[in-house]
Amino acid sequence: MVGNQKDKREKLGSHMQKCIFIGYPDGYKGWSFYNPETKKIVICERAEFDERYMYSGEQRKLSPADVITYNGRLCHDMGDLWDALHNTYNAASTRTHGISCLDELEDTPVRDWVEFAGSELDDALCACSNNSAPGPDHITWKHLRALNKGHDVHHVFLALANACLRVGCWPMTFKESLSVIILKPGKPSYTIPKAYRPIVLLNTLGKLIEKMLSNRIQFDGINLDIFHPNQIGGIHQRSTEDAGIFLTHYVRAGWSRGLKTSMVAFNLAQFFPSLNHE
């Protein structure tokens, strides 16, 4: 509706006590509706105006929805859809696993754990994005930043983080999560579960402590030269640019000796569902 809503309602006078028929009556030609074919909108006694009927823009074009198919069956209800997504993303949950491959790695000397400092909490919180979706408790990073400005709250956060590491306990509330299924862009069809990707939304306070722990492990790993030199991903101060420089060096070194370099690249399909997360 175009114009002052309150003034127009006052002009209607006694009609407000009954039933009002609003369309294009004389004297109100400035009003517009979301659908030009709409002739009348009936507002019953003492009802409030609904803004949905006052939108004058174009109707939004929604993309067509595809029904997910799993094992040759259409997933028409939530039970079938749950089975399809659960069996796709947790395919390895029942598989046996072992960590014997780690036995060949040389152990490093045991070091005492140093409690977190307040600066580590502030640095981890500063790096968090305000656009990140919150977990089941609906507390966002913006909320945590505002709370952390309080001296007492800051020390409570820090004491909680240190207590988790000191007693070796991870609170159940930090394990609660909300899984959201999103589309993988550019897929030719969205009728199969593999065309979607799950994202897990955890409570932000638990994620903050995880970030503090990750930063500490990264610092110690780099400082003590524990990481393999060929490991690029997931490490601070290493990126795809380093991988590109590393590859370019080998190619140009081969050229200098009159050699041709071949490269084989491979991708691990369904990597996340192939891991046992228990």
Wavefront OBJ file of the C-alpha trace (Angstrom):
o trace
v 0.000 0.000 0.000
v 1.329 3.425 -0.973
v 0.722 6.341 1.350
v 0.175 6.768 5.063
v -1.614 3.714 6.386
v -2.926 5.411 9.538
v -4.419 8.403 7.668
v -6.208 6.199 5.179
v -7.690 4.080 7.949
v -8.992 7.239 9.657
v -10.641 8.358 6.403
v -12.576 5.135 6.292
v -14.403 6.268 9.443
v -17.315 4.133 10.485
v -16.481 1.415 7.951
v -13.769 0.167 10.327
v -16.437 -1.035 12.773
v -17.881 -3.368 10.185
v -16.234 -5.180 7.323
v -13.995 -3.252 4.980
v -13.666 -4.049 1.293
v -10.442 -2.622 -0.032
v -9.596 -2.675 -3.694
v -9.593 0.304 -5.996
v -12.486 2.399 -4.639
v -12.899 6.011 -5.642
v -10.463 8.273 -3.891
v -7.961 5.495 -3.143
v -6.417 4.906 -6.538
v -2.937 5.305 -5.076
v -3.166 1.918 -3.394
v -1.382 -0.977 -5.047
v -1.244 -4.683 -4.324
v 1.207 -7.504 -4.917
v -1.043 -8.945 -7.622
v -2.688 -6.613 -10.185
v -5.498 -9.124 -10.623
v -6.551 -8.690 -7.021
v -9.821 -6.757 -6.948
v -10.798 -6.950 -3.310
v -9.142 -7.779 -0.027
v -11.500 -8.355 2.841
v -10.373 -7.242 6.273
v -12.773 -8.276 9.021
v -13.712 -6.261 12.084
v -10.736 -4.882 14.049
v -8.261 -6.935 11.977
v -4.811 -5.539 11.377
v -3.410 -4.886 7.917
v -1.202 -7.723 6.710
v 1.956 -6.468 4.983
v 1.993 -9.522 2.742
v -0.941 -8.003 0.843
v 0.750 -4.656 0.378
v 3.814 -5.775 -1.588
v 3.854 -4.187 -5.035
v 6.923 -5.917 -6.492
v 7.226 -8.866 -8.824
v 6.394 -12.348 -7.631
v 9.560 -14.220 -6.768
v 10.458 -17.003 -9.160
v 11.220 -20.120 -7.151
v 13.473 -22.825 -8.521
v 11.770 -26.151 -9.207
v 12.050 -28.686 -6.403
v 13.299 -32.215 -7.070
v 12.262 -35.279 -5.122
v 15.267 -37.182 -3.787
v 15.531 -40.768 -4.959
v 17.317 -43.386 -2.869
v 17.707 -47.058 -3.799
v 15.214 -46.591 -6.614
v 12.504 -45.162 -4.355
v 11.157 -41.625 -4.111
v 11.487 -40.055 -0.667
v 7.999 -38.650 -0.157
v 7.959 -38.559 3.656
v 10.425 -37.515 6.350
v 11.165 -41.106 7.344
v 12.347 -42.073 3.867
v 14.286 -38.817 3.534
v 16.000 -39.374 6.890
v 17.051 -42.898 5.928
v 18.439 -41.672 2.600
v 20.479 -38.832 4.085
v 21.620 -40.761 7.164
v 22.826 -43.763 5.171
v 24.626 -41.447 2.750
v 26.420 -39.174 5.204
v 27.075 -41.800 7.899
v 27.917 -44.714 5.641
v 31.041 -45.546 7.646
v 29.452 -45.423 11.107
v 29.276 -49.226 11.360
v 32.701 -49.956 9.883
v 35.590 -51.055 12.034
v 38.540 -48.730 12.264
v 42.018 -48.796 13.679
v 44.825 -46.385 14.378
v 47.696 -48.841 14.065
v 49.049 -46.756 11.175
v 50.117 -44.196 13.779
v 52.419 -46.675 15.512
v 55.187 -46.074 12.996
v 55.360 -42.394 13.910
v 58.090 -41.436 16.331
v 56.860 -40.160 19.693
v 57.951 -36.722 20.802
v 58.767 -35.878 24.428
v 55.757 -35.318 26.679
v 55.277 -31.660 27.560
v 53.249 -30.046 30.315
v 50.058 -28.314 29.230
v 50.091 -24.583 29.822
v 46.712 -23.064 30.593
v 45.100 -20.722 28.097
v 45.812 -17.016 28.385
v 43.203 -14.319 27.978
v 44.865 -13.119 24.777
v 44.329 -16.561 23.210
v 40.602 -16.294 23.895
v 40.440 -12.779 22.441
v 42.423 -13.762 19.329
v 40.216 -16.792 18.646
v 37.036 -14.768 19.127
v 38.285 -11.917 16.937
v 38.799 -14.289 14.000
v 35.182 -15.532 14.067
v 32.736 -14.256 11.455
v 29.506 -12.509 12.408
v 27.848 -14.167 9.405
v 28.348 -17.667 10.791
v 25.103 -19.423 11.709
v 24.667 -20.285 15.415
v 24.010 -23.690 16.905
v 20.968 -25.001 18.795
v 21.340 -22.370 21.550
v 21.031 -19.536 18.952
v 23.968 -17.647 20.502
v 25.942 -15.928 17.748
v 29.537 -14.737 17.670
v 28.272 -11.185 18.014
v 26.668 -12.154 21.319
v 29.894 -13.740 22.589
v 31.908 -10.658 21.616
v 29.534 -8.424 23.542
v 29.645 -10.699 26.591
v 33.424 -11.053 26.456
v 33.811 -7.300 26.924
v 32.734 -7.794 30.526
v 35.702 -8.485 32.813
v 33.895 -11.125 34.884
v 32.401 -12.913 31.879
v 35.800 -12.986 30.170
v 37.294 -14.795 33.168
v 34.357 -17.243 33.257
v 34.932 -18.145 29.593
v 38.649 -18.571 30.231
v 38.116 -20.668 33.380
v 35.671 -22.930 31.524
v 38.141 -23.503 28.685
v 40.965 -24.359 31.078
v 38.714 -26.613 33.166
v 37.717 -28.658 30.104
v 41.370 -29.430 29.373
v 42.383 -29.884 33.001
v 39.741 -32.510 33.888
v 39.470 -33.990 30.392
v 35.719 -33.432 30.069
v 33.819 -31.977 27.135
v 30.335 -30.796 28.255
v 27.368 -32.419 26.559
v 25.981 -29.026 25.523
v 29.063 -28.526 23.335
v 28.317 -31.824 21.581
v 24.761 -30.842 20.637
v 24.464 -29.827 17.016
v 22.010 -28.967 14.282
v 22.625 -30.495 10.851
v 21.538 -28.522 7.796
v 21.484 -29.998 4.303
v 22.474 -27.583 1.527
v 22.782 -27.977 -2.224
v 26.144 -28.449 -3.891
v 26.295 -25.775 -6.618
v 26.414 -26.685 -10.287
v 24.985 -30.182 -10.049
v 23.012 -31.381 -13.114
v 20.388 -33.043 -10.922
v 19.333 -32.791 -7.305
v 17.437 -36.055 -7.123
v 20.256 -37.966 -5.378
v 21.590 -37.433 -1.839
v 25.171 -37.000 -3.115
v 24.116 -33.698 -4.701
v 23.740 -32.230 -1.210
v 26.191 -31.400 1.556
v 25.560 -31.506 5.310
v 26.829 -28.736 7.547
v 26.856 -29.148 11.310
v 26.010 -26.119 13.454
v 27.525 -26.362 16.940
v 27.040 -24.072 19.909
v 29.423 -21.150 19.531
v 30.955 -21.259 23.019
v 32.140 -24.811 22.439
v 33.445 -23.843 19.003
v 35.356 -20.954 20.597
v 37.200 -23.317 22.944
v 37.897 -25.656 20.016
v 39.417 -22.748 18.104
v 41.630 -21.891 21.062
v 42.773 -25.505 21.269
v 43.355 -25.688 17.508
v 45.472 -22.527 17.542
v 47.572 -23.888 20.405
v 48.156 -27.237 18.681
v 49.002 -25.479 15.413
v 51.537 -23.254 17.164
v 53.227 -26.178 18.927
v 53.150 -28.321 15.783
v 54.885 -25.681 13.682
v 57.275 -24.638 16.449
v 58.411 -28.223 17.059
v 58.453 -29.144 13.345
v 55.937 -31.964 13.784
v 53.915 -31.453 10.593
v 55.035 -33.164 7.407
v 56.585 -30.661 4.971
v 54.202 -31.782 2.211
v 51.106 -31.088 4.296
v 49.632 -27.848 3.017
v 45.957 -27.834 3.974
v 44.698 -27.030 7.440
v 47.890 -25.341 8.647
v 48.415 -21.679 9.423
v 50.592 -19.720 6.995
v 50.226 -22.397 4.310
v 47.758 -22.201 1.444
v 47.072 -23.262 -2.128
v 49.568 -20.608 -3.232
v 52.319 -22.555 -1.473
v 51.199 -25.746 -3.211
v 51.269 -23.921 -6.562
v 54.772 -22.573 -5.936
v 55.934 -26.034 -4.861
v 54.571 -27.601 -8.058
v 55.897 -24.828 -10.310
v 59.373 -25.274 -8.838
v 59.455 -28.953 -9.813
v 58.143 -28.230 -13.316
v 60.723 -25.518 -14.011
v 63.494 -27.597 -12.449
v 62.619 -30.347 -14.923
v 62.652 -27.903 -17.822
v 66.169 -26.799 -16.900
v 67.298 -30.415 -17.395
v 65.305 -30.928 -20.569
v 62.663 -33.074 -18.863
v 58.898 -33.097 -19.141
v 56.860 -33.250 -15.950
v 53.596 -35.153 -15.585
v 51.198 -34.722 -12.697
v 48.408 -36.940 -11.417
v 45.669 -35.288 -9.366
v 42.908 -37.181 -7.629
v 39.963 -36.344 -5.426
v 38.557 -38.482 -2.620
v 34.875 -38.827 -3.466
v 32.525 -38.824 -0.480
v 35.432 -38.258 1.893
v 33.321 -37.103 4.838
v 30.882 -40.066 4.809
v 33.843 -42.439 4.451
v 35.148 -41.526 7.912
v 34.023 -43.170 11.108
v 33.088 -40.277 13.399
v 32.431 -42.323 16.526
l 1 2 3 4 5 6 7 8 9 10 11 12 13 14 15 16 17 18 19 20 21 22 23 24 25 26 27 28 29 30 31 32 33 34 35 36 37 38 39 40 41 42 43 44 45 46 47 48 49 50 51 52 53 54 55 56 57 58 59 60 61 62 63 64 65 66 67 68 69 70 71 72 73 74 75 76 77 78 79 80 81 82 83 84 85 86 87 88 89 90 91 92 93 94 95 96 97 98 99 100 101 102 103 104 105 106 107 108 109 110 111 112 113 114 115 116 117 118 119 120 121 122 123 124 125 126 127 128 129 130 131 132 133 134 135 136 137 138 139 140 141 142 143 144 145 146 147 148 149 150 151 152 153 154 155 156 157 158 159 160 161 162 163 164 165 166 167 168 169 170 171 172 173 174 175 176 177 178 179 180 181 182 183 184 185 186 187 188 189 190 191 192 193 194 195 196 197 198 199 200 201 202 203 204 205 206 207 208 209 210 211 212 213 214 215 216 217 218 219 220 221 222 223 224 225 226 227 228 229 230 231 232 233 234 235 236 237 238 239 240 241 242 243 244 245 246 247 248 249 250 251 252 253 254 255 256 257 258 259 260 261 262 263 264 265 266 267 268 269 270 271 272 273 274 275 276 277 278
